[in-house]
Amino acid sequence: QVQLVESGGGLVQAGGSLRLSCGVSGRTFSMYEMGWFRQAPGKERQLVAAISWSGGSTHYADSVKGRFTISKDHAKNTVYLQMNSLKPEDTAVYYCAAYSTPSRGYDNWGQGTQVTVSS
């Protein structure tokens, strides 16, 4: 019932920046939180950043604090992840996900967008 589409990934040199976008469509009245996850080959998918649907609170993984910023444009139904000072270890497929109150979990996922950081 909720569709998520990520964009903005690509190849960037270490120290550079990228901004990921997640367009949200469909039913949003039960939305509680939006999150960005990433998964590198052979590793588990991990939460990078999250923001409440209202935009009032945020959470970041320790590895990206001070470098990444999550934000939401309510009018556009779009969630952003601004990534600065990128490091090679940030290389992964990044996924946008939605946490709904009825399911009490992240049950809607985008298709993912590749971020590659070269040294």
C-alpha positions as semicolon CSV with decimal commas, in nm:
position;residue;x (nm);y (nm);z (nm)
1;Q;0,000;0,000;0,000
2;V;0,307;0,224;0,036
3;Q;0,557;0,254;-0,247
4;L;0,914;0,378;-0,197
5;V;1,153;0,476;-0,476
6;E;1,517;0,568;-0,405
7;S;1,740;0,778;-0,628
8;G;2,066;0,971;-0,610
9;G;2,322;0,694;-0,574
10;G;2,639;0,679;-0,777
11;L;3,018;0,680;-0,774
12;V;3,201;0,942;-0,570
13;Q;3,555;0,992;-0,443
14;A;3,639;0,977;-0,074
15;G;3,560;1,308;0,091
16;G;3,283;1,385;-0,155
17;S;2,909;1,416;-0,106
18;L;2,586;1,261;-0,232
19;R;2,220;1,322;-0,158
20;L;1,980;1,029;-0,169
21;S;1,607;1,081;-0,219
22;C;1,316;0,855;-0,132
23;G;0,978;0,931;-0,287
24;V;0,680;0,802;-0,088
25;S;0,341;0,728;-0,243
26;G;0,026;0,541;-0,147
27;R;-0,129;0,515;0,199
28;T;0,069;0,713;0,456
29;F;-0,182;0,769;0,738
30;S;-0,040;0,485;0,948
31;M;0,325;0,584;0,900
32;Y;0,537;0,620;1,214
33;E;0,898;0,647;1,097
34;M;1,116;0,650;0,785
35;G;1,461;0,500;0,778
36;W;1,767;0,462;0,558
37;F;1,946;0,127;0,569
38;R;2,255;0,003;0,391
39;Q;2,396;-0,338;0,308
40;A;2,746;-0,422;0,186
41;P;2,829;-0,762;0,029
42;G;2,859;-1,031;0,294
43;K;2,729;-0,804;0,570
44;E;2,394;-0,761;0,743
45;R;2,161;-0,480;0,653
46;Q;2,204;-0,202;0,909
47;L;2,009;0,109;1,001
48;V;2,194;0,426;0,901
49;A;1,946;0,697;0,998
50;A;1,579;0,735;1,086
51;I;1,331;1,019;1,114
52;S;0,983;1,034;1,261
53;W;0,703;1,086;1,010
54;S;0,639;1,423;1,168
55;G;1,006;1,511;1,125
56;G;1,043;1,594;1,492
57;S;1,314;1,346;1,587
58;T;1,609;1,172;1,423
59;H;1,848;0,887;1,498
60;Y;2,187;0,803;1,345
61;A;2,428;0,513;1,353
62;D;2,752;0,600;1,532
63;S;2,950;0,541;1,213
64;V;2,777;0,827;1,028
65;K;2,714;1,082;1,305
66;G;2,838;1,424;1,205
67;R;2,858;1,327;0,836
68;F;2,505;1,222;0,733
69;T;2,181;1,414;0,776
70;I;1,830;1,274;0,730
71;S;1,544;1,511;0,653
72;K;1,188;1,507;0,525
73;D;0,990;1,736;0,298
74;H;0,631;1,675;0,405
75;A;0,478;1,866;0,114
76;K;0,667;1,651;-0,138
77;N;0,639;1,325;0,060
78;T;1,013;1,283;0,014
79;V;1,284;1,174;0,257
80;Y;1,646;1,272;0,198
81;L;1,982;1,146;0,316
82;Q;2,259;1,402;0,276
83;M;2,594;1,223;0,290
84;N;2,910;1,430;0,338
85;S;3,275;1,336;0,393
86;L;3,212;0,997;0,237
87;K;3,451;0,712;0,313
88;P;3,519;0,388;0,121
89;E;3,350;0,195;0,405
90;D;3,026;0,376;0,320
91;T;3,008;0,174;-0,003
92;A;2,684;-0,025;0,000
93;V;2,335;-0,054;-0,143
94;Y;2,119;0,199;0,038
95;Y;1,751;0,127;0,102
96;C;1,465;0,349;0,206
97;A;1,215;0,186;0,444
98;A;0,889;0,272;0,617
99;Y;0,785;0,176;0,971
100;S;0,409;0,157;1,020
101;T;0,212;0,145;1,344
102;P;-0,015;-0,148;1,243
103;S;0,279;-0,381;1,166
104;R;0,509;-0,235;1,433
105;G;0,809;-0,279;1,207
106;Y;0,981;-0,182;0,884
107;D;0,756;-0,363;0,636
108;N;0,789;-0,147;0,324
109;W;1,116;-0,121;0,133
110;G;1,245;0,051;-0,177
111;Q;1,446;-0,122;-0,448
112;G;1,779;0,018;-0,330
113;T;2,037;0,248;-0,483
114;Q;2,411;0,175;-0,512
115;V;2,662;0,408;-0,346
116;T;3,028;0,348;-0,428
117;V;3,304;0,552;-0,265
118;S;3,651;0,525;-0,416
119;S;3,980;0,624;-0,253
